[in-house]
Amino acid sequence: MGPCFAPCKAAGSGKRLKIDPATVGRRVQRLEEATRARLFTKSPQGYALTETGARLIPHAEAAERAASGAEESLTGPGGLTGQIRLGAPDGCANYLLPQVLARICDANPGLEVQLVALPRVFNLSKREADMAIGVSRPQAGRLTVQKLTDYRLHLAASRTYLAQNPVLGAETLHQHRFVGYIPDLIFDKELDYLSEIGAPPVAFSSNSVSVQLNFLRQGAGLGVVHDFALPAAPELVRVLPDQISLTRSFWLIRHADDGRIARLGRFADLLVREARAEMARLESV
């Protein structure tokens, strides 16, 4: 991954570039002297691009692609190396990607993958990540998008909860406590599962899939759970699976210009292949 073009602190940039913050500052100063232009403004929050600096981004990205292409032309199509940052929703990041990325890195010992797990959409134009996984297909921006994998969700609860509060049918759901997303923090309509199944307002809520899953494991109520997360929560069982079942998709999203970087393309191919295989395994458990 190349330099950070979004507002960032020298310490953070230095860590990503594997050089000390003072060196980052000196290089910024030399770059501004060479271009005879003010490219960054400095504040207590870190460096931010000026309007002039922002105009250099396409040229810097083109230089990075050219350098990556030159390196790959010399090393050939061997193992993947270097650092790749992948953004993903926390459910996907917690229950699907660790084993997928471990297999990819085992086969490519020179590869370092940074997995950023946040329940929101990543801004690839600001280079927050090299690529991201989303729960819906973006409709705007200079992006390339491919389906990563489909996944299924079902209503679930702990055995303890169900022993005390049996679910007699879909028409009785309003009698139960529900776990789900904080309503005003649902950042994508694809996540509004409970409205789709006609559930009552949530009694326990979080913007994190992992926290919701732990609420359910503790017997807090009913909730919609990813099938691929159920193997990690043996306390939970599906509820009314023949009546309530949802299907969604994960999408792999990349900056359009990165399509010419062979290393990222090869990583994306591996990610899609391994994610689909792992999803099939987890959903069959």
PyRosetta script that sets phi, psi and omega in degrees:
from pyrosetta import init, pose_from_sequence

init()
pose = pose_from_sequence("MGPCFAPCKAAGSGKRLKIDPATVGRRVQRLEEATRARLFTKSPQGYALTETGARLIPHAEAAERAASGAEESLTGPGGLTGQIRLGAPDGCANYLLPQVLARICDANPGLEVQLVALPRVFNLSKREADMAIGVSRPQAGRLTVQKLTDYRLHLAASRTYLAQNPVLGAETLHQHRFVGYIPDLIFDKELDYLSEIGAPPVAFSSNSVSVQLNFLRQGAGLGVVHDFALPAAPELVRVLPDQISLTRSFWLIRHADDGRIARLGRFADLLVREARAEMARLESV")
pose.set_psi(1, 139.8)
pose.set_omega(1, -176.1)
pose.set_phi(2, -82.1)
pose.set_psi(2, -169.9)
pose.set_omega(2, -178.1)
pose.set_phi(3, -61.0)
pose.set_psi(3, 157.1)
pose.set_omega(3, 178.0)
pose.set_phi(4, -81.2)
pose.set_psi(4, 118.5)
pose.set_omega(4, 179.3)
pose.set_phi(5, -96.2)
pose.set_psi(5, -17.3)
pose.set_omega(5, 176.0)
pose.set_phi(6, -77.2)
pose.set_psi(6, 165.1)
pose.set_omega(6, 176.9)
pose.set_phi(7, -52.4)
pose.set_psi(7, 129.1)
pose.set_omega(7, -176.8)
pose.set_phi(8, -156.6)
pose.set_psi(8, 157.9)
pose.set_omega(8, 177.7)
pose.set_phi(9, -87.1)
pose.set_psi(9, 151.2)
pose.set_omega(9, 179.6)
pose.set_phi(10, -59.5)
pose.set_psi(10, -36.5)
pose.set_omega(10, -179.8)
pose.set_phi(11, -62.2)
pose.set_psi(11, -44.1)
pose.set_omega(11, 179.2)
pose.set_phi(12, -66.5)
pose.set_psi(12, -42.2)
pose.set_omega(12, 178.7)
pose.set_phi(13, -64.7)
pose.set_psi(13, -40.8)
pose.set_omega(13, 179.3)
pose.set_phi(14, -60.5)
pose.set_psi(14, -41.2)
pose.set_omega(14, -179.9)
pose.set_phi(15, -64.3)
pose.set_psi(15, -42.3)
pose.set_omega(15, 179.8)
pose.set_phi(16, -67.4)
pose.set_psi(16, -36.4)
pose.set_omega(16, -179.7)
pose.set_phi(17, -87.5)
pose.set_psi(17, -6.0)
pose.set_omega(17, 179.8)
pose.set_phi(18, 64.0)
pose.set_psi(18, 39.8)
pose.set_omega(18, 171.9)
pose.set_phi(19, -136.2)
pose.set_psi(19, 162.1)
pose.set_omega(19, -175.4)
pose.set_phi(20, -76.6)
pose.set_psi(20, 155.9)
pose.set_omega(20, -176.7)
pose.set_phi(21, -57.7)
pose.set_psi(21, -36.2)
pose.set_omega(21, 179.9)
pose.set_phi(22, -62.5)
pose.set_psi(22, -37.4)
pose.set_omega(22, 178.4)
pose.set_phi(23, -66.4)
pose.set_psi(23, -39.2)
pose.set_omega(23, 176.3)
pose.set_phi(24, -57.9)
pose.set_psi(24, -46.9)
pose.set_omega(24, -179.8)
pose.set_phi(25, -60.3)
pose.set_psi(25, -43.0)
pose.set_omega(25, 179.7)
pose.set_phi(26, -64.9)
pose.set_psi(26, -38.7)
pose.set_omega(26, -178.8)
pose.set_phi(27, -69.9)
pose.set_psi(27, -37.0)
pose.set_omega(27, 174.5)
pose.set_phi(28, -61.0)
pose.set_psi(28, -44.8)
pose.set_omega(28, -179.7)
pose.set_phi(29, -62.4)
pose.set_psi(29, -43.2)
pose.set_omega(29, 179.7)
pose.set_phi(30, -65.7)
pose.set_psi(30, -37.8)
pose.set_omega(30, 178.6)
pose.set_phi(31, -63.1)
pose.set_psi(31, -42.4)
pose.set_omega(31, 178.9)
pose.set_phi(32, -66.4)
pose.set_psi(32, -36.8)
pose.set_omega(32, 177.4)
pose.set_phi(33, -66.3)
pose.set_psi(33, -40.4)
pose.set_omega(33, -178.3)
pose.set_phi(34, -68.3)
pose.set_psi(34, -36.3)
pose.set_omega(34, -178.7)
pose.set_phi(35, -89.4)
pose.set_psi(35, -10.5)
pose.set_omega(35, -177.2)
pose.set_phi(36, 54.6)
pose.set_psi(36, 41.9)
pose.set_omega(36, -178.4)
pose.set_phi(37, -146.8)
pose.set_psi(37, 150.8)
pose.set_omega(37, 175.1)
pose.set_phi(38, -86.1)
pose.set_psi(38, 111.1)
pose.set_omega(38, -174.3)
pose.set_phi(39, -98.8)
pose.set_psi(39, -25.2)
pose.set_omega(39, -177.6)
pose.set_phi(40, -133.7)
pose.set_psi(40, 149.8)
pose.set_omega(40, 166.5)
pose.set_phi(41, -110.1)
pose.set_psi(41, 141.4)
pose.set_omega(41, -176.8)
pose.set_phi(42, -108.8)
pose.set_psi(42, 136.0)
pose.set_omega(42, 178.6)
pose.set_phi(43, -142.2)
pose.set_psi(43, 173.6)
pose.set_omega(43, 176.7)
pose.set_phi(44, -59.0)
pose.set_psi(44, -23.3)
pose.set_omega(44, 179.6)
pose.set_phi(45, -82.7)
pose.set_psi(45, -10.8)
pose.set_omega(45, 179.6)
pose.set_phi(46, 126.2)
pose.set_psi(46, -160.8)
pose.set_omega(46, 179.9)
pose.set_phi(47, -92.8)
pose.set_psi(47, 143.4)
pose.set_omega(47, 174.0)
pose.set_phi(48, -134.2)
pose.set_psi(48, 142.3)
pose.set_omega(48, -179.7)
pose.set_phi(49, -68.1)
pose.set_psi(49, 139.9)
pose.set_omega(49, 169.1)
pose.set_phi(50, -81.2)
pose.set_psi(50, 174.5)
pose.set_omega(50, 177.1)
pose.set_phi(51, -60.4)
pose.set_psi(51, -38.9)
pose.set_omega(51, 177.7)
pose.set_phi(52, -64.1)
pose.set_psi(52, -44.0)
pose.set_omega(52, 179.3)
pose.set_phi(53, -62.0)
pose.set_psi(53, -38.7)
pose.set_omega(53, -179.4)
pose.set_phi(54, -62.1)
pose.set_psi(54, -30.9)
pose.set_omega(54, 179.8)
pose.set_phi(55, -69.1)
pose.set_psi(55, -17.4)
pose.set_omega(55, 179.9)
pose.set_phi(56, -85.5)
pose.set_psi(56, -11.7)
pose.set_omega(56, -174.6)
pose.set_phi(57, -56.6)
pose.set_psi(57, -49.6)
pose.set_omega(57, -179.4)
pose.set_phi(58, -58.4)
pose.set_psi(58, -36.7)
pose.set_omega(58, -179.4)
pose.set_phi(59, -70.4)
pose.set_psi(59, -39.8)
pose.set_omega(59, 178.2)
pose.set_phi(60, -65.2)
pose.set_psi(60, -40.3)
pose.set_omega(60, 179.2)
pose.set_phi(61, -66.5)
pose.set_psi(61, -38.5)
pose.set_omega(61, 177.6)
pose.set_phi(62, -63.4)
pose.set_psi(62, -39.9)
pose.set_omega(62, 178.0)
pose.set_phi(63, -64.5)
pose.set_psi(63, -40.0)
pose.set_omega(63, 178.5)
pose.set_phi(64, -63.8)
pose.set_psi(64, -43.4)
pose.set_omega(64, 178.1)
pose.set_phi(65, -62.2)
pose.set_psi(65, -41.0)
pose.set_omega(65, 179.9)
pose.set_phi(66, -64.2)
pose.set_psi(66, -41.8)
pose.set_omega(66, 179.5)
pose.set_phi(67, -64.9)
pose.set_psi(67, -41.9)
pose.set_omega(67, 178.5)
pose.set_phi(68, -64.4)
pose.set_psi(68, -41.2)
pose.set_omega(68, 179.0)
pose.set_phi(69, -64.6)
pose.set_psi(69, -39.1)
pose.set_omega(69, 178.1)
pose.set_phi(70, -64.2)
pose.set_psi(70, -41.8)
pose.set_omega(70, 179.6)
pose.set_phi(71, -63.6)
pose.set_psi(71, -42.6)
pose.set_omega(71, -178.4)
pose.set_phi(72, -69.7)
pose.set_psi(72, -30.2)
pose.set_omega(72, 178.8)
pose.set_phi(73, -69.0)
pose.set_psi(73, -25.2)
pose.set_omega(73, 178.6)
pose.set_phi(74, -86.7)
pose.set_psi(74, -38.4)
pose.set_omega(74, -176.2)
pose.set_phi(75, -86.5)
pose.set_psi(75, -19.2)
pose.set_omega(75, -179.8)
pose.set_phi(76, 77.0)
pose.set_psi(76, -179.0)
pose.set_omega(76, -175.8)
pose.set_phi(77, -80.9)
pose.set_psi(77, 49.5)
pose.set_omega(77, 178.4)
pose.set_phi(78, -80.4)
pose.set_psi(78, -155.0)
pose.set_omega(78, -179.3)
pose.set_phi(79, -65.8)
pose.set_psi(79, 151.6)
pose.set_omega(79, 177.6)
pose.set_phi(80, -71.8)
pose.set_psi(80, 141.0)
pose.set_omega(80, 178.5)
pose.set_phi(81, -134.7)
pose.set_psi(81, 172.4)
pose.set_omega(81, 177.0)
pose.set_phi(82, 86.5)
pose.set_psi(82, -168.7)
pose.set_omega(82, -174.1)
pose.set_phi(83, -110.1)
pose.set_psi(83, 135.3)
pose.set_omega(83, 174.4)
pose.set_phi(84, -130.9)
pose.set_psi(84, 130.1)
pose.set_omega(84, 178.5)
pose.set_phi(85, -106.6)
pose.set_psi(85, 126.6)
pose.set_omega(85, -177.0)
pose.set_phi(86, -120.2)
pose.set_psi(86, 126.0)
pose.set_omega(86, 175.5)
pose.set_phi(87, -98.5)
pose.set_psi(87, 143.3)
pose.set_omega(87, -177.7)
pose.set_phi(88, -155.8)
pose.set_psi(88, 152.4)
pose.set_omega(88, 172.5)
pose.set_phi(89, -60.1)
pose.set_psi(89, 152.2)
pose.set_omega(89, -169.9)
pose.set_phi(90, -67.2)
pose.set_psi(90, -30.6)
pose.set_omega(90, 177.4)
pose.set_phi(91, -64.1)
pose.set_psi(91, -47.6)
pose.set_omega(91, 176.7)
pose.set_phi(92, -61.7)
pose.set_psi(92, -42.7)
pose.set_omega(92, -177.6)
pose.set_phi(93, -68.0)
pose.set_psi(93, -32.6)
pose.set_omega(93, -177.2)
pose.set_phi(94, -84.2)
pose.set_psi(94, -38.6)
pose.set_omega(94, -167.1)
pose.set_phi(95, -114.1)
pose.set_psi(95, -10.9)
pose.set_omega(95, 179.8)
pose.set_phi(96, -117.8)
pose.set_psi(96, -47.8)
pose.set_omega(96, -168.5)
pose.set_phi(97, -75.4)
pose.set_psi(97, -32.4)
pose.set_omega(97, -176.9)
pose.set_phi(98, -54.6)
pose.set_psi(98, -48.4)
pose.set_omega(98, -179.2)
pose.set_phi(99, -71.2)
pose.set_psi(99, -32.8)
pose.set_omega(99, 177.5)
pose.set_phi(100, -64.7)
pose.set_psi(100, -49.5)
pose.set_omega(100, -178.0)
pose.set_phi(101, -69.4)
pose.set_psi(101, -32.3)
pose.set_omega(101, 177.3)
pose.set_phi(102, -61.9)
pose.set_psi(102, -41.7)
pose.set_omega(102, 179.3)
pose.set_phi(103, -66.0)
pose.set_psi(103, -41.2)
pose.set_omega(103, 179.8)
pose.set_phi(104, -63.7)
pose.set_psi(104, -43.2)
pose.set_omega(104, -178.7)
pose.set_phi(105, -72.0)
pose.set_psi(105, -32.1)
pose.set_omega(105, 175.3)
pose.set_phi(106, -60.5)
pose.set_psi(106, -37.0)
pose.set_omega(106, -179.8)
pose.set_phi(107, -81.9)
pose.set_psi(107, -12.3)
pose.set_omega(107, -178.4)
pose.set_phi(108, -135.5)
pose.set_psi(108, 78.9)
pose.set_omega(108, -172.2)
pose.set_phi(109, -60.8)
pose.set_psi(109, -21.9)
pose.set_omega(109, -180.0)
pose.set_phi(110, -86.2)
pose.set_psi(110, 4.1)
pose.set_omega(110, -176.1)
pose.set_phi(111, -96.3)
pose.set_psi(111, 135.2)
pose.set_omega(111, 173.6)
pose.set_phi(112, -116.9)
pose.set_psi(112, 122.0)
pose.set_omega(112, 179.9)
pose.set_phi(113, -112.3)
pose.set_psi(113, 126.5)
pose.set_omega(113, 174.0)
pose.set_phi(114, -102.9)
pose.set_psi(114, 120.3)
pose.set_omega(114, -179.5)
pose.set_phi(115, -106.1)
pose.set_psi(115, 113.0)
pose.set_omega(115, -179.4)
pose.set_phi(116, -100.7)
pose.set_psi(116, 112.9)
pose.set_omega(116, -175.7)
pose.set_phi(117, -104.7)
pose.set_psi(117, 108.8)
pose.set_omega(117, 178.0)
pose.set_phi(118, -142.3)
pose.set_psi(118, 142.4)
pose.set_omega(118, 179.3)
pose.set_phi(119, -81.8)
pose.set_psi(119, 62.1)
pose.set_omega(119, -180.0)
pose.set_phi(120, -159.4)
pose.set_psi(120, 179.3)
pose.set_omega(120, 178.3)
pose.set_phi(121, -91.0)
pose.set_psi(121, 136.7)
pose.set_omega(121, 178.7)
pose.set_phi(122, -88.1)
pose.set_psi(122, 147.4)
pose.set_omega(122, 178.8)
pose.set_phi(123, -97.2)
pose.set_psi(123, 95.7)
pose.set_omega(123, -178.8)
pose.set_phi(124, -69.6)
pose.set_psi(124, -27.9)
pose.set_omega(124, 179.8)
pose.set_phi(125, -65.0)
pose.set_psi(125, -25.5)
pose.set_omega(125, 176.3)
pose.set_phi(126, -94.5)
pose.set_psi(126, 7.5)
pose.set_omega(126, 176.7)
pose.set_phi(127, 59.6)
pose.set_psi(127, 38.9)
pose.set_omega(127, 173.2)
pose.set_phi(128, -69.1)
pose.set_psi(128, -23.8)
pose.set_omega(128, 178.1)
pose.set_phi(129, -155.4)
pose.set_psi(129, 159.9)
pose.set_omega(129, 176.1)
pose.set_phi(130, -73.4)
pose.set_psi(130, -34.8)
pose.set_omega(130, 176.1)
pose.set_phi(131, -155.0)
pose.set_psi(131, 162.9)
pose.set_omega(131, -176.0)
pose.set_phi(132, -141.8)
pose.set_psi(132, 156.6)
pose.set_omega(132, 174.4)
pose.set_phi(133, -109.0)
pose.set_psi(133, 130.0)
pose.set_omega(133, -179.7)
pose.set_phi(134, -121.3)
pose.set_psi(134, 162.9)
pose.set_omega(134, 179.2)
pose.set_phi(135, -95.1)
pose.set_psi(135, -3.2)
pose.set_omega(135, 172.2)
pose.set_phi(136, -145.2)
pose.set_psi(136, 159.3)
pose.set_omega(136, -177.4)
pose.set_phi(137, -80.1)
pose.set_psi(137, 123.5)
pose.set_omega(137, 178.9)
pose.set_phi(138, -61.7)
pose.set_psi(138, 145.0)
pose.set_omega(138, -178.8)
pose.set_phi(139, -106.8)
pose.set_psi(139, -2.4)
pose.set_omega(139, -177.9)
pose.set_phi(140, -147.2)
pose.set_psi(140, 164.0)
pose.set_omega(140, 177.9)
pose.set_phi(141, 100.0)
pose.set_psi(141, 159.8)
pose.set_omega(141, 179.1)
pose.set_phi(142, -84.9)
pose.set_psi(142, 81.6)
pose.set_omega(142, -172.8)
pose.set_phi(143, -132.5)
pose.set_psi(143, 154.2)
pose.set_omega(143, 167.2)
pose.set_phi(144, -112.1)
pose.set_psi(144, 137.6)
pose.set_omega(144, -172.9)
pose.set_phi(145, -132.4)
pose.set_psi(145, 135.4)
pose.set_omega(145, 172.1)
pose.set_phi(146, -138.6)
pose.set_psi(146, 149.9)
pose.set_omega(146, 179.1)
pose.set_phi(147, -69.7)
pose.set_psi(147, 128.9)
pose.set_omega(147, 176.1)
pose.set_phi(148, -82.0)
pose.set_psi(148, -56.4)
pose.set_omega(148, 178.6)
pose.set_phi(149, -170.5)
pose.set_psi(149, 153.0)
pose.set_omega(149, 169.4)
pose.set_phi(150, -83.1)
pose.set_psi(150, 158.2)
pose.set_omega(150, 173.8)
pose.set_phi(151, -149.3)
pose.set_psi(151, 159.5)
pose.set_omega(151, -177.1)
pose.set_phi(152, -114.5)
pose.set_psi(152, 153.8)
pose.set_omega(152, 177.4)
pose.set_phi(153, -134.0)
pose.set_psi(153, 147.8)
pose.set_omega(153, 177.5)
pose.set_phi(154, -139.1)
pose.set_psi(154, 159.3)
pose.set_omega(154, 171.4)
pose.set_phi(155, -69.2)
pose.set_psi(155, 138.2)
pose.set_omega(155, -178.0)
pose.set_phi(156, -146.9)
pose.set_psi(156, 160.5)
pose.set_omega(156, 176.3)
pose.set_phi(157, -158.4)
pose.set_psi(157, 166.5)
pose.set_omega(157, 177.9)
pose.set_phi(158, -77.5)
pose.set_psi(158, 154.5)
pose.set_omega(158, 176.8)
pose.set_phi(159, -60.3)
pose.set_psi(159, -35.4)
pose.set_omega(159, 179.8)
pose.set_phi(160, -62.7)
pose.set_psi(160, -46.3)
pose.set_omega(160, 180.0)
pose.set_phi(161, -62.6)
pose.set_psi(161, -45.1)
pose.set_omega(161, -175.7)
pose.set_phi(162, -68.3)
pose.set_psi(162, -30.1)
pose.set_omega(162, 177.9)
pose.set_phi(163, -64.4)
pose.set_psi(163, -33.1)
pose.set_omega(163, -179.0)
pose.set_phi(164, -93.9)
pose.set_psi(164, -22.7)
pose.set_omega(164, -175.0)
pose.set_phi(165, -136.5)
pose.set_psi(165, 71.5)
pose.set_omega(165, -177.6)
pose.set_phi(166, -61.9)
pose.set_psi(166, 142.7)
pose.set_omega(166, 177.6)
pose.set_phi(167, -95.6)
pose.set_psi(167, 113.4)
pose.set_omega(167, -174.0)
pose.set_phi(168, -88.8)
pose.set_psi(168, -16.1)
pose.set_omega(168, 179.6)
pose.set_phi(169, 168.5)
pose.set_psi(169, 167.5)
pose.set_omega(169, -178.2)
pose.set_phi(170, -61.0)
pose.set_psi(170, -29.0)
pose.set_omega(170, -178.0)
pose.set_phi(171, -72.6)
pose.set_psi(171, -10.8)
pose.set_omega(171, -179.9)
pose.set_phi(172, -102.1)
pose.set_psi(172, 5.9)
pose.set_omega(172, -175.8)
pose.set_phi(173, -59.8)
pose.set_psi(173, -31.2)
pose.set_omega(173, -177.9)
pose.set_phi(174, -66.2)
pose.set_psi(174, -12.1)
pose.set_omega(174, 179.5)
pose.set_phi(175, -86.1)
pose.set_psi(175, -3.3)
pose.set_omega(175, -173.0)
pose.set_phi(176, -112.5)
pose.set_psi(176, 156.9)
pose.set_omega(176, 172.1)
pose.set_phi(177, -79.1)
pose.set_psi(177, 145.0)
pose.set_omega(177, -179.2)
pose.set_phi(178, -124.4)
pose.set_psi(178, 148.4)
pose.set_omega(178, 174.9)
pose.set_phi(179, -112.5)
pose.set_psi(179, 135.8)
pose.set_omega(179, 178.7)
pose.set_phi(180, -170.1)
pose.set_psi(180, -162.1)
pose.set_omega(180, 179.9)
pose.set_phi(181, -74.6)
pose.set_psi(181, 150.9)
pose.set_omega(181, 169.0)
pose.set_phi(182, -63.8)
pose.set_psi(182, 120.4)
pose.set_omega(182, -169.7)
pose.set_phi(183, -53.0)
pose.set_psi(183, -45.2)
pose.set_omega(183, -175.8)
pose.set_phi(184, -82.7)
pose.set_psi(184, 3.8)
pose.set_omega(184, 176.0)
pose.set_phi(185, -112.2)
pose.set_psi(185, 12.4)
pose.set_omega(185, 174.2)
pose.set_phi(186, -75.5)
pose.set_psi(186, 107.3)
pose.set_omega(186, -171.4)
pose.set_phi(187, -88.2)
pose.set_psi(187, -5.5)
pose.set_omega(187, -179.3)
pose.set_phi(188, -147.3)
pose.set_psi(188, 134.1)
pose.set_omega(188, -177.5)
pose.set_phi(189, -59.6)
pose.set_psi(189, -24.2)
pose.set_omega(189, 179.7)
pose.set_phi(190, -66.3)
pose.set_psi(190, -15.8)
pose.set_omega(190, -179.1)
pose.set_phi(191, -93.8)
pose.set_psi(191, -1.5)
pose.set_omega(191, -177.0)
pose.set_phi(192, -85.0)
pose.set_psi(192, 60.6)
pose.set_omega(192, -174.6)
pose.set_phi(193, -63.5)
pose.set_psi(193, -43.7)
pose.set_omega(193, -171.2)
pose.set_phi(194, -66.5)
pose.set_psi(194, -35.1)
pose.set_omega(194, 175.2)
pose.set_phi(195, -63.7)
pose.set_psi(195, -36.9)
pose.set_omega(195, -177.8)
pose.set_phi(196, -65.6)
pose.set_psi(196, -35.0)
pose.set_omega(196, -177.8)
pose.set_phi(197, -95.1)
pose.set_psi(197, 1.8)
pose.set_omega(197, 177.1)
pose.set_phi(198, 74.9)
pose.set_psi(198, 32.0)
pose.set_omega(198, -179.8)
pose.set_phi(199, -78.8)
pose.set_psi(199, 157.5)
pose.set_omega(199, 176.4)
pose.set_phi(200, -73.8)
pose.set_psi(200, 172.0)
pose.set_omega(200, 177.6)
pose.set_phi(201, -56.4)
pose.set_psi(201, 149.1)
pose.set_omega(201, -176.7)
pose.set_phi(202, -72.3)
pose.set_psi(202, 145.9)
pose.set_omega(202, 173.5)
pose.set_phi(203, -95.7)
pose.set_psi(203, -29.8)
pose.set_omega(203, 178.0)
pose.set_phi(204, -129.4)
pose.set_psi(204, 129.7)
pose.set_omega(204, -174.6)
pose.set_phi(205, -141.6)
pose.set_psi(205, 153.7)
pose.set_omega(205, 176.2)
pose.set_phi(206, -158.2)
pose.set_psi(206, 154.4)
pose.set_omega(206, 174.2)
pose.set_phi(207, -83.3)
pose.set_psi(207, -0.9)
pose.set_omega(207, -177.6)
pose.set_phi(208, -108.9)
pose.set_psi(208, 129.7)
pose.set_omega(208, 175.8)
pose.set_phi(209, -62.1)
pose.set_psi(209, -39.6)
pose.set_omega(209, -178.8)
pose.set_phi(210, -64.0)
pose.set_psi(210, -40.4)
pose.set_omega(210, 178.2)
pose.set_phi(211, -66.6)
pose.set_psi(211, -42.2)
pose.set_omega(211, 176.9)
pose.set_phi(212, -58.2)
pose.set_psi(212, -43.8)
pose.set_omega(212, -179.6)
pose.set_phi(213, -61.7)
pose.set_psi(213, -39.5)
pose.set_omega(213, 179.4)
pose.set_phi(214, -70.6)
pose.set_psi(214, -34.6)
pose.set_omega(214, 171.5)
pose.set_phi(215, -56.1)
pose.set_psi(215, -48.5)
pose.set_omega(215, -177.6)
pose.set_phi(216, -64.5)
pose.set_psi(216, -39.7)
pose.set_omega(216, 179.1)
pose.set_phi(217, -61.8)
pose.set_psi(217, -29.0)
pose.set_omega(217, 179.8)
pose.set_phi(218, -87.2)
pose.set_psi(218, 6.6)
pose.set_omega(218, 176.3)
pose.set_phi(219, 81.1)
pose.set_psi(219, 27.6)
pose.set_omega(219, -176.6)
pose.set_phi(220, -73.6)
pose.set_psi(220, -24.2)
pose.set_omega(220, -178.5)
pose.set_phi(221, 158.9)
pose.set_psi(221, -152.9)
pose.set_omega(221, 177.4)
pose.set_phi(222, -100.5)
pose.set_psi(222, 152.8)
pose.set_omega(222, 175.9)
pose.set_phi(223, -162.4)
pose.set_psi(223, 161.8)
pose.set_omega(223, 176.6)
pose.set_phi(224, -87.4)
pose.set_psi(224, 127.1)
pose.set_omega(224, -173.6)
pose.set_phi(225, -125.6)
pose.set_psi(225, 141.9)
pose.set_omega(225, 172.8)
pose.set_phi(226, -65.5)
pose.set_psi(226, 133.4)
pose.set_omega(226, 176.4)
pose.set_phi(227, -59.3)
pose.set_psi(227, -34.5)
pose.set_omega(227, -177.3)
pose.set_phi(228, -71.8)
pose.set_psi(228, -12.8)
pose.set_omega(228, 176.5)
pose.set_phi(229, -91.4)
pose.set_psi(229, -17.1)
pose.set_omega(229, -175.2)
pose.set_phi(230, -60.8)
pose.set_psi(230, -36.3)
pose.set_omega(230, 177.5)
pose.set_phi(231, -60.4)
pose.set_psi(231, -23.3)
pose.set_omega(231, 178.8)
pose.set_phi(232, -85.5)
pose.set_psi(232, -4.4)
pose.set_omega(232, -178.2)
pose.set_phi(233, -134.4)
pose.set_psi(233, 74.1)
pose.set_omega(233, -175.9)
pose.set_phi(234, -64.7)
pose.set_psi(234, -13.1)
pose.set_omega(234, 177.3)
pose.set_phi(235, -71.8)
pose.set_psi(235, -16.9)
pose.set_omega(235, -173.5)
pose.set_phi(236, -97.2)
pose.set_psi(236, 148.2)
pose.set_omega(236, 174.1)
pose.set_phi(237, -133.0)
pose.set_psi(237, 152.1)
pose.set_omega(237, 177.0)
pose.set_phi(238, -68.5)
pose.set_psi(238, 146.7)
pose.set_omega(238, -179.9)
pose.set_phi(239, -120.4)
pose.set_psi(239, 127.9)
pose.set_omega(239, -179.8)
pose.set_phi(240, 50.6)
pose.set_psi(240, 47.7)
pose.set_omega(240, -175.0)
pose.set_phi(241, -62.5)
pose.set_psi(241, -26.5)
pose.set_omega(241, 179.6)
pose.set_phi(242, -79.0)
pose.set_psi(242, -15.9)
pose.set_omega(242, -177.7)
pose.set_phi(243, -106.3)
pose.set_psi(243, -31.1)
pose.set_omega(243, -175.8)
pose.set_phi(244, -125.6)
pose.set_psi(244, 110.8)
pose.set_omega(244, -179.8)
pose.set_phi(245, -150.7)
pose.set_psi(245, 132.7)
pose.set_omega(245, -179.5)
pose.set_phi(246, -122.6)
pose.set_psi(246, 149.9)
pose.set_omega(246, 174.9)
pose.set_phi(247, -127.3)
pose.set_psi(247, 132.9)
pose.set_omega(247, 177.6)
pose.set_phi(248, -133.0)
pose.set_psi(248, 178.4)
pose.set_omega(248, 179.4)
pose.set_phi(249, -134.8)
pose.set_psi(249, 146.8)
pose.set_omega(249, 167.0)
pose.set_phi(250, -99.2)
pose.set_psi(250, 139.5)
pose.set_omega(250, -178.8)
pose.set_phi(251, -118.3)
pose.set_psi(251, 134.7)
pose.set_omega(251, 176.2)
pose.set_phi(252, -92.5)
pose.set_psi(252, 121.0)
pose.set_omega(252, -171.3)
pose.set_phi(253, -117.7)
pose.set_psi(253, 130.7)
pose.set_omega(253, -179.6)
pose.set_phi(254, -133.5)
pose.set_psi(254, 156.0)
pose.set_omega(254, 173.6)
pose.set_phi(255, -67.9)
pose.set_psi(255, 137.2)
pose.set_omega(255, -174.3)
pose.set_phi(256, -55.7)
pose.set_psi(256, -39.6)
pose.set_omega(256, -177.0)
pose.set_phi(257, -67.7)
pose.set_psi(257, -19.9)
pose.set_omega(257, -177.3)
pose.set_phi(258, -76.9)
pose.set_psi(258, -6.2)
pose.set_omega(258, 179.0)
pose.set_phi(259, -61.9)
pose.set_psi(259, -20.4)
pose.set_omega(259, -179.5)
pose.set_phi(260, -92.6)
pose.set_psi(260, 1.4)
pose.set_omega(260, 177.2)
pose.set_phi(261, -94.1)
pose.set_psi(261, 106.8)
pose.set_omega(261, -172.6)
pose.set_phi(262, -60.6)
pose.set_psi(262, -36.9)
pose.set_omega(262, -177.3)
pose.set_phi(263, -60.7)
pose.set_psi(263, -44.4)
pose.set_omega(263, 179.3)
pose.set_phi(264, -68.6)
pose.set_psi(264, -36.0)
pose.set_omega(264, 177.6)
pose.set_phi(265, -64.1)
pose.set_psi(265, -41.6)
pose.set_omega(265, 178.9)
pose.set_phi(266, -67.0)
pose.set_psi(266, -39.6)
pose.set_omega(266, 177.9)
pose.set_phi(267, -64.0)
pose.set_psi(267, -42.9)
pose.set_omega(267, 179.5)
pose.set_phi(268, -60.9)
pose.set_psi(268, -41.7)
pose.set_omega(268, 178.9)
pose.set_phi(269, -61.6)
pose.set_psi(269, -43.6)
pose.set_omega(269, 178.6)
pose.set_phi(270, -64.5)
pose.set_psi(270, -41.1)
pose.set_omega(270, -178.3)
pose.set_phi(271, -62.7)
pose.set_psi(271, -45.6)
pose.set_omega(271, 179.5)
pose.set_phi(272, -62.2)
pose.set_psi(272, -47.5)
pose.set_omega(272, -177.8)
pose.set_phi(273, -61.9)
pose.set_psi(273, -48.1)
pose.set_omega(273, -176.6)
pose.set_phi(274, -70.7)
pose.set_psi(274, -36.4)
pose.set_omega(274, -179.7)
pose.set_phi(275, -65.6)
pose.set_psi(275, -41.2)
pose.set_omega(275, 179.0)
pose.set_phi(276, -65.5)
pose.set_psi(276, -40.6)
pose.set_omega(276, 178.8)
pose.set_phi(277, -65.8)
pose.set_psi(277, -42.0)
pose.set_omega(277, -179.2)
pose.set_phi(278, -69.5)
pose.set_psi(278, -37.1)
pose.set_omega(278, 177.6)
pose.set_phi(279, -62.4)
pose.set_psi(279, -42.5)
pose.set_omega(279, 178.9)
pose.set_phi(280, -62.7)
pose.set_psi(280, -38.6)
pose.set_omega(280, 179.7)
pose.set_phi(281, -66.8)
pose.set_psi(281, -48.0)
pose.set_omega(281, -176.3)
pose.set_phi(282, -66.0)
pose.set_psi(282, -38.5)
pose.set_omega(282, -178.2)
pose.set_phi(283, -74.7)
pose.set_psi(283, -14.0)
pose.set_omega(283, 178.5)
pose.set_phi(284, -92.1)
pose.set_psi(284, -8.4)
pose.set_omega(284, -178.1)
pose.set_phi(285, -70.1)
pose.dump_pdb("model.pdb")
